[in-house]
Amino acid sequence: MGYLILLLLMLPNYSHANEAVCNSMQTPDTKNHCLAIVKNQESYCQIIQDADSKNLCFAQVKRQANYCRSITNVDAKSFCLEMVK
């Protein structure tokens, strides 16, 4: 999980990506997070296995801070809250 959170913190916004970029990502959770952002579809967030990553994804797609509050990783939670302001 730590690697995934670190990757998401390094690439917090996939808005410059496209579906091909997402499909080339190594882990299914990262790929689905990217697709959720690129396609603006929360259905991709639902299939993410890691709970923190899933909540971060929903927060990004829905732009709702209540998902950030469920994140256990302190850095990811802080990042999430800043992002959905």
Buried (B, 14 or more C-beta within 10 A) or exposed (E): BEEBBEBBBEBBEBEEBEEEBBEEBEBEBBBBBBBBBBBEEEEBBEEBEBEBBBBBBBBBBBEEBEBBEBBEBEEBBEBBBEBBE
